[in-house]
Amino acid sequence: MTNLAITFSSDQADAWDAITANLRLAGVDLEDSLLLPPQTDAQSVMAVTGKAGSGKTMLLAAMTKALEEVGLEIVSGDYESKRRKDKRTLAVLAPTNKAASVLRTRGVPATTIHRILYTPVYDPEFEKVAEWLAGQGERPVSDKLTDLALDRAWASYQINKSVPAALAAAGARGSDFITGWKRREEPLDIGFVDESSMLDKRQFEDLQEIFPTLILFGDPAQLPPVQGEGGMVFETLPEKSRFHLNRIHRQDADNPILDLAHALADPALDFRQFEAMVRDAAQRDERVVWAERVEADLMARSPALVWRNATRIRLIHAFRSAFGAPVDELLEGEPLICDGIELPMKHRKKRLDLEARGLIKGAQVVYLGPGRKPGFSRLHVFGAQDPQISAASIVKIEKEGEEEPFIPFAAKMGATFLHGAAITIHKAQGSQWDTVQVFAPDIAVAAQMGRVEAGQPLWKRLAYVAITRARRKCTILHAANRRIYGQWTSSIPSRFVAELPPEHVEQETSFGGGESLWRANWAQNSDPFAHVARSTGRGSGWQRASAEYSTQPTRIVEARSSAVSLGNKGRSDLSIGQRIFHEKFGYGLIADIEGNKLEIDFDQAGRKRLLDTFVKLA
């Protein structure tokens, strides 16, 4: 076995030996570092499965490095050397751009399944640079790139393993180095597929046409593909071709998040028992939080995870309301999720240029304000080497009960975005955040429905995927919210909290508060939220619960905009400053008149807005 700087567990070693034996039939001898003619023309497919933290990605990365050292050329999808006629090839694939991006941040030159079908044709001058970056040639002397630009390209490639991203870091645009596109005509040799639980049958068949040797890496506990037939493709393989990793490596001092995830494998565990386990874990370890409220500030950094799309839309609008965002525009600092790039075929160079700068489908983005051109937006792209970009944008904000989303502004074409304060658990697969908020009432609904997917209760798969998205801390949100008259209402602390000594009361920020998030100073190369903190005790619920109650009424000015208009010109016997009486609110003075709508300062109830038919002259 090739000497590596890592130590495998016994199950990883078994999987390594099995893959090594399989590759030997394909003409790749890892033990002796030899490339030989394939011993068979038969199709070969293997699978390495395991739950979160079992070391699947570690094994994939080590195997990729070993094959590269033997002499296989890694085909990234964004560049393919012309010198590979006599070379054996390896491609590391993922079903989505986001999943491939996660692998690239770990040093694995991954690409998507779609990108492997169509490859770009490079300008000859940039072709030399690309060959040098890919380790196929000497450092070039370029008329189009300075030595400093080449250094930046090299540094970028060492991190992202992407030629377009490296050229973008050097200051080149997609239209500079891409001259056209071609469909792959010749098959490749070996394919590694990460996140293979997301593969549907059709994608699997397409890959089998390209790769005579396929190795699948996947988690059987995750959600099956949306377009699939209820199962995962590696479950159809013969038992001898599947290797399961049982030992958990991502176990930091008995990580309670992974403990909860793996407890879901117990067939006897029901949802109430799982809730009890979460509460117990929250009492023992700060990495698990059992909370009643969604933390709005955290939603700007990492989205809340939900099951139902309707819940996602409600949480997004609650988030926007918490910061006073108007319905017809975005505020600086609002999170967005890239939903793809809508460009015609003739603009594929621009698409590649945007993707090279990190703007791929599923990328997490922060809106920084309008661009210089109409329809353009200034954006901060998380994880990009140069995160601040300007791009033509189409922003879609969905509304509850409406088929068509609201579009505050849009270019004719460009990158499309959905609001990123909340996303579905299905779309969260392949992503991870340091801290995650899981909306458990949605999972409870799935448990009540009793749905089963791929032989497992749906709620367990949802819970497993959701909590394993957290690297460091996971917040489970339980049902402290109720739907009243069609609206979601958060329960608030009892007003008797105000009578407790302040030193015995711990206040937390919820969906209310100030505007500091939107006034943050944006750094060029750092997390824009790293130094943003909102003071505690600013939530509306805590303001009401902990305020000093007095005999003097609190004057509340309601919104001036009216939801309806009856087309009535209003009463002629009312005027500003006139004293009136209302059966519920008592006596008051008219502060403003707008048609048949009045603003009245009541003696005991503060300012109210109501129709003139409900008041009498005092």
JOJO-V559405 format. One record per pair of residues at least 6 apart in sequence whose ideal C-beta (glycine too) atoms are under 8 Angstrom apart, sorted by sequence separation. I is the first residue (numbers start at 0). GAP is how many residues later the second one is. If there is no record, write none. Layout:
{{I;GAP} {I;GAP}}
This chain:
{{22;6} {23;6} {28;6} {49;6} {67;6} {93;6} {103;6} {130;6} {131;6} {155;6} {156;6} {159;6} {167;6} {192;6} {207;6} {223;6} {262;6} {281;6} {305;6} {324;6} {358;6} {369;6} {370;6} {380;6} {398;6} {450;6} {451;6} {481;6} {482;6} {521;6} {536;6} {573;6} {580;6} {581;6} {591;6} {592;6} {600;6} {601;6} {22;7} {27;7} {28;7} {48;7} {66;7} {92;7} {102;7} {131;7} {206;7} {223;7} {224;7} {250;7} {280;7} {281;7} {323;7} {342;7} {369;7} {370;7} {379;7} {380;7} {397;7} {398;7} {449;7} {450;7} {453;7} {466;7} {480;7} {481;7} {522;7} {579;7} {580;7} {591;7} {599;7} {7;8} {26;8} {27;8} {47;8} {72;8} {93;8} {121;8} {131;8} {141;8} {144;8} {156;8} {198;8} {223;8} {233;8} {249;8} {281;8} {322;8} {342;8} {368;8} {369;8} {379;8} {380;8} {396;8} {397;8} {450;8} {452;8} {480;8} {496;8} {519;8} {578;8} {579;8} {589;8} {590;8} {598;8} {599;8} {26;9} {74;9} {93;9} {100;9} {127;9} {155;9} {156;9} {166;9} {305;9} {324;9} {367;9} {368;9} {378;9} {395;9} {396;9} {448;9} {466;9} {480;9} {481;9} {519;9} {536;9} {578;9} {579;9} {589;9} {590;9} {598;9} {599;9} {19;10} {26;10} {63;10} {99;10} {139;10} {155;10} {163;10} {166;10} {247;10} {263;10} {277;10} {293;10} {340;10} {366;10} {367;10} {377;10} {378;10} {395;10} {396;10} {446;10} {479;10} {480;10} {578;10} {579;10} {589;10} {590;10} {598;10} {599;10} {19;11} {26;11} {47;11} {72;11} {91;11} {98;11} {99;11} {128;11} {138;11} {262;11} {278;11} {303;11} {366;11} {367;11} {377;11} {378;11} {395;11} {396;11} {445;11} {479;11} {519;11} {577;11} {578;11} {588;11} {597;11} {25;12} {26;12} {47;12} {99;12} {127;12} {153;12} {155;12} {219;12} {277;12} {366;12} {367;12} {377;12} {378;12} {394;12} {445;12} {446;12} {516;12} {519;12} {576;12} {577;12} {587;12} {588;12} {596;12} {597;12} {24;13} {25;13} {128;13} {152;13} {155;13} {163;13} {340;13} {365;13} {376;13} {393;13} {394;13} {445;13} {576;13} {587;13} {596;13} {597;13} {24;14} {25;14} {72;14} {74;14} {76;14} {127;14} {152;14} {154;14} {155;14} {192;14} {217;14} {219;14} {247;14} {259;14} {262;14} {319;14} {340;14} {364;14} {365;14} {375;14} {376;14} {378;14} {394;14} {575;14} {587;14} {596;14} {597;14} {0;15} {23;15} {24;15} {71;15} {72;15} {73;15} {74;15} {75;15} {96;15} {219;15} {364;15} {375;15} {376;15} {394;15} {443;15} {516;15} {574;15} {575;15} {584;15} {586;15} {587;15} {595;15} {596;15} {599;15} {0;16} {70;16} {71;16} {72;16} {73;16} {74;16} {91;16} {93;16} {95;16} {128;16} {152;16} {190;16} {217;16} {298;16} {364;16} {365;16} {375;16} {376;16} {392;16} {393;16} {442;16} {445;16} {515;16} {573;16} {575;16} {585;16} {586;16} {590;16} {595;16} {70;17} {71;17} {72;17} {73;17} {91;17} {92;17} {93;17} {94;17} {124;17} {151;17} {152;17} {198;17} {215;17} {259;17} {363;17} {364;17} {374;17} {375;17} {392;17} {393;17} {421;17} {515;17} {516;17} {575;17} {584;17} {585;17} {587;17} {595;17} {597;17} {25;18} {71;18} {73;18} {91;18} {92;18} {93;18} {94;18} {124;18} {125;18} {151;18} {215;18} {259;18} {340;18} {362;18} {363;18} {371;18} {374;18} {376;18} {392;18} {515;18} {574;18} {579;18} {581;18} {585;18} {0;19} {24;19} {91;19} {92;19} {93;19} {124;19} {151;19} {190;19} {198;19} {362;19} {363;19} {370;19} {372;19} {391;19} {393;19} {442;19} {573;19} {584;19} {585;19} {592;19} {90;20} {92;20} {132;20} {149;20} {190;20} {195;20} {298;20} {340;20} {358;20} {362;20} {367;20} {370;20} {391;20} {393;20} {395;20} {397;20} {441;20} {442;20} {489;20} {513;20} {579;20} {581;20} {584;20} {587;20} {128;21} {132;21} {148;21} {189;21} {192;21} {195;21} {196;21} {259;21} {293;21} {337;21} {339;21} {391;21} {392;21} {393;21} {394;21} {395;21} {396;21} {397;21} {489;21} {512;21} {513;21} {583;21} {21;22} {67;22} {148;22} {186;22} {187;22} {188;22} {190;22} {192;22} {194;22} {195;22} {196;22} {258;22} {337;22} {338;22} {358;22} {391;22} {392;22} {393;22} {394;22} {395;22} {396;22} {66;23} {92;23} {148;23} {186;23} {187;23} {188;23} {189;23} {190;23} {191;23} {192;23} {193;23} {194;23} {196;23} {295;23} {337;23} {357;23} {390;23} {391;23} {392;23} {393;23} {442;23} {569;23} {584;23} {21;24} {128;24} {132;24} {186;24} {188;24} {189;24} {190;24} {192;24} {193;24} {194;24} {197;24} {293;24} {337;24} {356;24} {357;24} {390;24} {392;24} {513;24} {573;24} {90;25} {144;25} {186;25} {189;25} {191;25} {192;25} {196;25} {199;25} {201;25} {255;25} {293;25} {336;25} {337;25} {357;25} {358;25} {437;25} {508;25} {512;25} {569;25} {570;25} {63;26} {144;26} {183;26} {196;26} {198;26} {295;26} {336;26} {357;26} {508;26} {511;26} {512;26} {568;26} {569;26} {581;26} {18;27} {144;27} {196;27} {197;27} {199;27} {200;27} {295;27} {336;27} {337;27} {356;27} {357;27} {508;27} {511;27} {567;27} {568;27} {569;27} {1;28} {17;28} {63;28} {143;28} {196;28} {199;28} {200;28} {255;28} {259;28} {335;28} {336;28} {366;28} {437;28} {507;28} {508;28} {510;28} {511;28} {567;28} {581;28} {0;29} {1;29} {18;29} {133;29} {198;29} {203;29} {255;29} {334;29} {335;29} {356;29} {357;29} {437;29} {506;29} {508;29} {509;29} {510;29} {511;29} {0;30} {132;30} {256;30} {334;30} {335;30} {358;30} {435;30} {506;30} {508;30} {509;30} {564;30} {565;30} {1;31} {255;31} {256;31} {334;31} {335;31} {357;31} {435;31} {507;31} {509;31} {511;31} {582;31} {586;31} {59;32} {143;32} {200;32} {254;32} {255;32} {302;32} {333;32} {334;32} {356;32} {358;32} {506;32} {509;32} {561;32} {581;32} {14;33} {75;33} {77;33} {129;33} {132;33} {198;33} {199;33} {299;33} {332;33} {333;33} {435;33} {581;33} {75;34} {76;34} {198;34} {299;34} {300;34} {302;34} {332;34} {374;34} {435;34} {507;34} {580;34} {581;34} {34;35} {73;35} {75;35} {76;35} {196;35} {299;35} {331;35} {332;35} {353;35} {374;35} {375;35} {434;35} {443;35} {506;35} {561;35} {579;35} {580;35} {29;36} {32;36} {33;36} {34;36} {74;36} {195;36} {298;36} {330;36} {331;36} {374;36} {428;36} {432;36} {433;36} {437;36} {439;36} {440;36} {579;36} {580;36} {29;37} {32;37} {34;37} {77;37} {129;37} {195;37} {196;37} {329;37} {331;37} {353;37} {373;37} {374;37} {424;37} {427;37} {431;37} {432;37} {433;37} {434;37} {435;37} {437;37} {439;37} {440;37} {579;37} {580;37} {32;38} {76;38} {128;38} {195;38} {375;38} {427;38} {430;38} {431;38} {432;38} {433;38} {434;38} {435;38} {436;38} {437;38} {438;38} {439;38} {440;38} {573;38} {578;38} {579;38} {27;39} {76;39} {79;39} {369;39} {374;39} {431;39} {433;39} {434;39} {435;39} {437;39} {439;39} {506;39} {559;39} {577;39} {578;39} {29;40} {78;40} {220;40} {424;40} {434;40} {436;40} {440;40} {28;41} {74;41} {77;41} {78;41} {125;41} {424;41} {427;41} {504;41} {570;41} {573;41} {27;42} {76;42} {77;42} {569;42} {11;43} {15;43} {59;43} {78;43} {220;43} {335;43} {573;43} {14;44} {18;44} {22;44} {27;44} {63;44} {119;44} {220;44} {572;44} {60;45} {63;45} {81;45} {565;45} {8;46} {11;46} {15;46} {56;46} {60;46} {125;46} {554;46} {7;47} {11;47} {15;47} {60;47} {129;47} {497;47} {561;47} {59;48} {82;48} {492;48} {496;48} {497;48} {56;49} {80;49} {491;49} {492;49} {494;49} {496;49} {497;49} {556;49} {557;49} {559;49} {80;50} {125;50} {491;50} {494;50} {497;50} {552;50} {555;50} {556;50} {557;50} {558;50} {7;51} {56;51} {78;51} {109;51} {125;51} {489;51} {493;51} {497;51} {552;51} {554;51} {555;51} {557;51} {5;52} {106;52} {108;52} {341;52} {364;52} {491;52} {492;52} {552;52} {553;52} {554;52} {34;53} {80;53} {82;53} {107;53} {108;53} {122;53} {491;53} {492;53} {552;53} {78;54} {104;54} {106;54} {122;54} {494;54} {78;55} {80;55} {104;55} {121;55} {122;55} {364;55} {5;56} {103;56} {121;56} {122;56} {358;56} {363;56} {103;57} {120;57} {121;57} {338;57} {3;58} {75;58} {103;58} {119;58} {120;58} {120;59} {335;59} {27;60} {73;60} {119;60} {120;60} {3;61} {26;61} {72;61} {119;61} {120;61} {302;61} {353;61} {3;62} {118;62} {72;63} {117;63} {118;63} {1;64} {117;64} {117;65} {118;65} {329;65} {361;65} {116;66} {117;66} {299;66} {346;66} {1;67} {116;67} {115;68} {361;68} {343;69} {361;69} {342;70} {341;71} {342;71} {115;72} {341;72} {340;73} {341;73} {340;74} {341;74} {339;75} {340;75} {339;76} {337;77} {338;77} {329;78} {337;78} {338;78} {326;79} {328;79} {329;79} {337;79} {338;79} {112;80} {327;80} {328;80} {336;80} {315;81} {326;81} {335;81} {336;81} {315;82} {316;82} {335;82} {336;82} {316;83} {335;83} {336;83} {77;84} {78;84} {109;84} {334;84} {335;84} {75;85} {77;85} {78;85} {312;85} {333;85} {334;85} {75;86} {77;86} {312;86} {313;86} {333;86} {334;86} {336;86} {75;87} {312;87} {333;87} {116;89} {112;90} {309;90} {336;90} {102;91} {112;93} {116;93} {112;94} {115;94} {98;95} {98;96} {90;97} {89;98} {92;98} {94;98} {88;99} {89;99} {90;99} {91;99} {92;99} {93;99} {95;99} {98;99} {319;99} {88;100} {89;100} {90;100} {91;100} {92;100} {93;100} {94;100} {318;100} {87;101} {88;101} {89;101} {90;101} {92;101} {93;101} {94;101} {319;101} {87;102} {89;102} {91;102} {95;102} {318;102} {94;103} {315;103} {318;103} {94;104} {315;105} {314;106} {315;106} {314;107} {94;108} {311;110} {310;111} {311;111} {311;112} {74;113} {92;114} {308;115} {305;116} {307;116} {71;117} {302;117} {303;117} {304;117} {305;117} {306;117} {71;118} {302;118} {303;118} {304;118} {305;118} {306;118} {302;119} {303;119} {304;119} {305;119} {90;120} {302;120} {304;120} {299;121} {298;122} {66;123} {298;123} {304;123} {314;124} {302;125} {63;128} {310;128} {62;129} {310;130} {301;131} {304;131} {310;131} {59;132} {300;132} {301;132} {304;132} {306;132} {301;133} {303;133} {304;133} {305;133} {59;134} {300;134} {301;134} {303;134} {304;134} {307;134} {387;134} {301;135} {303;135} {306;135} {305;136} {306;136} {387;136} {56;137} {297;137} {307;137} {386;137} {55;138} {298;138} {306;138} {386;138} {297;139} {306;139} {385;139} {294;142} {379;142} {293;143} {293;145} {381;145} {290;146} {379;148} {46;149} {62;152} {367;154} {306;155} {59;157} {58;158} {56;160} {55;161} {304;161} {27;162} {55;162} {277;162} {365;162} {25;163} {44;163} {55;163} {365;163} {25;164} {304;164} {42;165} {274;165} {22;167} {47;167} {51;167} {180;167} {43;168} {44;168} {45;168} {46;168} {47;168} {48;168} {50;168} {42;169} {43;169} {44;169} {45;169} {46;169} {47;169} {48;169} {49;169} {50;169} {51;169} {41;170} {43;170} {44;170} {45;170} {46;170} {47;170} {48;170} {50;170} {177;170} {317;170} {40;171} {44;171} {46;171} {48;171} {177;171} {270;172} {270;173} {303;173} {37;174} {174;174} {177;174} {313;174} {173;175} {174;175} {172;176} {173;176} {270;176} {173;177} {269;177} {297;177} {173;178} {174;178} {173;179} {172;180} {173;180} {294;180} {173;182} {293;183} {288;184} {290;184} {292;184} {332;184} {333;184} {48;185} {167;185} {286;185} {287;185} {288;185} {290;185} {291;185} {332;185} {25;186} {58;186} {286;186} {287;186} {288;186} {289;186} {290;186} {291;186} {331;186} {25;187} {46;187} {285;187} {286;187} {287;187} {288;187} {290;187} {292;187} {330;187} {331;187} {332;187} {163;188} {167;188} {270;188} {287;188} {289;188} {291;188} {55;189} {163;189} {166;189} {167;189} {273;189} {321;189} {22;190} {46;190} {54;190} {320;190} {321;190} {322;190} {21;191} {45;191} {53;191} {57;191} {163;191} {164;191} {268;191} {321;191} {323;191} {44;192} {53;192} {54;192} {163;192} {164;192} {318;192} {322;192} {21;193} {48;193} {53;193} {164;193} {317;193} {46;194} {48;194} {49;194} {53;194} {54;194} {161;194} {281;194} {322;194} {45;195} {46;195} {47;195} {48;195} {49;195} {52;195} {53;195} {54;195} {322;195} {332;195} {18;196} {44;196} {45;196} {46;196} {47;196} {48;196} {49;196} {52;196} {53;196} {263;196} {45;197} {47;197} {50;197} {52;197} {292;197} {51;198} {52;198} {277;198} {291;198} {263;199} {291;199} {225;200} {263;200} {52;202} {222;202} {260;202} {222;203} {260;203} {274;203} {52;205} {51;206} {222;206} {260;206} {221;207} {259;207} {260;207} {51;209} {50;210} {256;210} {257;210} {50;211} {256;211} {296;212} {256;213} {294;213} {295;213} {50;214} {259;214} {294;214} {295;214} {292;215} {294;215} {295;215} {168;216} {293;216} {295;216} {168;217} {256;217} {292;217} {293;217} {295;217} {299;217} {167;218} {292;218} {234;219} {164;220} {296;220} {231;222} {229;223} {230;223} {229;224} {230;224} {17;225} {159;225} {158;226} {14;228} {300;228} {13;229} {155;229} {223;229} {299;229} {14;230} {222;230} {223;230} {197;231} {10;232} {119;232} {196;232} {197;232} {10;233} {11;233} {10;234} {194;234} {10;235} {11;235} {194;235} {220;235} {296;235} {8;236} {10;236} {9;237} {223;237} {296;237} {8;238} {222;238} {220;239} {221;239} {222;239} {8;240} {220;240} {221;242} {222;242} {220;243} {221;243} {220;244} {292;246} {292;248} {100;257} {96;258} {100;259} {100;261} {97;262} {100;262} {96;263} {97;263} {96;264} {97;264} {95;265} {96;265} {97;265} {95;266} {96;266} {77;274} {77;278} {104;278} {100;282} {101;328} {101;329} {98;330} {101;330} {98;331} {97;332} {98;332} {97;333} {95;334} {94;335} {93;336} {51;412} {50;413} {51;416}}
